[in-house]
Amino acid sequence: MDRKVRVRFAPSPTGPLHIGGVRTALFNYLFARSHGGEMILRIEDTDSRRFVPGAEEYINESLAWLGIGIDEGVREGGPCGPYKQSERRDIYRRHVDMLLASGKAYIAFDTPEELEAARAAHPNFQYDASTRGSMRNSLTLGDEETRRLIEAGEQYVVRFKIEPDQTVTVNDRIRGVVNVNSSILDDKVLYKSADDLPTYHLANIVDDHLMEVSHVIRGEEWLPSAPLHVLLYQAFGWEDSMPEFVHLPLLLKPVGNGKLSKRDGDKLGFPVFPLEWHDPASGDISSGYREQGYLPEAVVNFLALLGWNPGDDSEVMSMDELIAKFSFEHCSKSGAKFDYKKGMWFNHEYLIATPDERLADLFMPILESHGVNGFDKEYVARAIGMVKGRANLLPDLWEQGSFFFEAPTEYAPKDVKKRWSAATPAIMEELIGVLEGIDDMTSANAEKIVLDWIASKEYHLGNVMNAFRLAVVGQCKGPHMFDITELMPKSEVIARIRRAIAEIPAPEA
């Protein structure tokens, strides 16, 4: 297809953006950017009954946080607007009239009760060429009665008239050629007079055509609707501008079979939404990747490898690297299990690789949430730089390095029992004197002086150093001890040793 690549992500504002939708948006973005193309964000809000306040804003914020850039949309504007379907009623109405005028669609007045009766009378009933002749529609009522009913205000729908026993061919970039017999398709509703809005099927086709979408990239669950969309393109005479279809593999549960759901995340303790979501109706709060402490680059990298591979053994890849390597030839046809533990591994790798100064900016709100203030960015950056190798998520930085910002108020009982003897307080008093005499507290210099003192006194190295660590950190683990004391003010180090001497009880005889 020799045309400019233009893709669209078209979510409905009916709630938070599911992580499966995020992956669809990401694959659209990677494909567009890898071909120098453009990405459209279209809001499909034609189902007014399911509209949820705040959902549209949530979608925009989620994509922005992940770095998925939008070229045209409600916020960005563009030459093909409006980009919100509820603002395109006149456009859809014109196209409904085109189908009616050409005989490709018809008006149906069947009430819900009449449809239910037909389903009860005919097992596996579907509204199609074999049943439409017995229903209440413009094909059976005639033009005059149809006009009379419309003028009388009777509600109606417009159905697409599908000719039976035709072969409909869908060309899919991942699944190849899919042939479907039209007889299995029903006469889908394209428009409802009750709210003067189209259904998904008509709105999508009209918008994709008018917005010059070259590739429709969406989830596998939409594959059954593709034959209908092909027929609609043909009905409008738009075969030459029909986009290529790309149906992505499903995201599957981490364990067992089936599509990934929010329940899986709740059960196993991982988010299924990019950002935290506050349900305006119930007040329930659902966790998000951002608030749990994931970096957006890690989430993007993790999602990109669900159902796609770069063709080599690369794993950790930046957005630019993903764009350079992306192609549908390496997409899987089968579903991808959502390995949330792998997602955490990616986040660990990105935390390690992220400059300490940027992590400090991200860590500041966590400090504030613990009531910690007064530390400059350089101190924070150096502190978390020492512990980030032990962290998987941003909040882990507090768990691993809180002692840099707060003196311990408790001491690990197991370490006290093992490392704090009756002789320890006196040795710690000596250590205070040694530290007070050190002018240059850089790690290497302080380490040499303290270790020389320990050797000269013939003290047990492990016992002294572990007691020293216990007094300053609160437990016998953490970064190199003299890297800690280089960063921490000497007065604070000494104050902590004195506090430990006073507060750690003498061991029982």
Salt bridges, closest charged atoms under 4 A:
GLU38 OE2 - LYS4 NZ 3.79
GLU38 OE1 - ARG6 NH1 2.51
GLU44 OE2 - ARG42 NH2 3.29
ASP47 OD1 - ARG49 NE 3.53
GLU56 OE1 - LYS84 NZ 3.03
GLU61 OE2 - ARG290 NH1 2.93
ASP71 OD2 - ARG33 NH1 3.00
GLU72 OE2 - ARG6 NH1 2.72
ASP90 OD1 - ARG93 NH1 2.77
GLU114 OE2 - ARG136 NE 3.33
GLU116 OE1 - ARG119 NH1 3.52
GLU145 OE2 - ARG148 NH2 2.75
GLU154 OE2 - ARG136 NH2 2.88
ASP172 OD2 - HIS247 ND1 2.61
ASP186 OD1 - LYS188 NZ 3.51
ASP187 OD2 - ARG132 NE 2.81
ASP196 OD2 - ARG93 NH2 2.19
ASP207 OD2 - ARG42 NE 3.59
ASP207 OD1 - ARG88 NE 2.76
ASP208 OD1 - ARG8 NE 3.00
ASP208 OD1 - ARG42 NH1 2.95
GLU220 OE2 - ARG175 NH1 3.28
GLU221 OE2 - LYS259 NZ 3.96
GLU244 OE1 - ARG173 NH1 3.29
GLU244 OE2 - HIS215 NE2 3.50
ASP264 OD1 - LYS253 NZ 3.15
ASP266 OD2 - LYS262 NZ 2.86
GLU276 OE1 - HIS278 NE2 2.87
GLU291 OE2 - ARG290 NE 3.01
GLU297 OE2 - ARG358 NH1 2.48
ASP312 OD2 - LYS325 NZ 2.80
GLU315 OE2 - LYS342 NZ 2.76
GLU329 OE2 - ARG173 NH2 3.75
ASP356 OD1 - LYS388 NZ 2.72
ASP361 OD2 - LYS377 NZ 3.12
GLU430 OE1 - LYS457 NZ 3.44
GLU436 OE2 - ARG498 NH2 3.42
GLU447 OE1 - HIS480 NE2 3.26
ASP452 OD2 - LYS448 NZ 2.87
GLU486 OE2 - ARG382 NH2 3.10
GLU492 OE2 - ARG496 NE 2.68
GLU503 OE2 - ARG499 NE 3.19
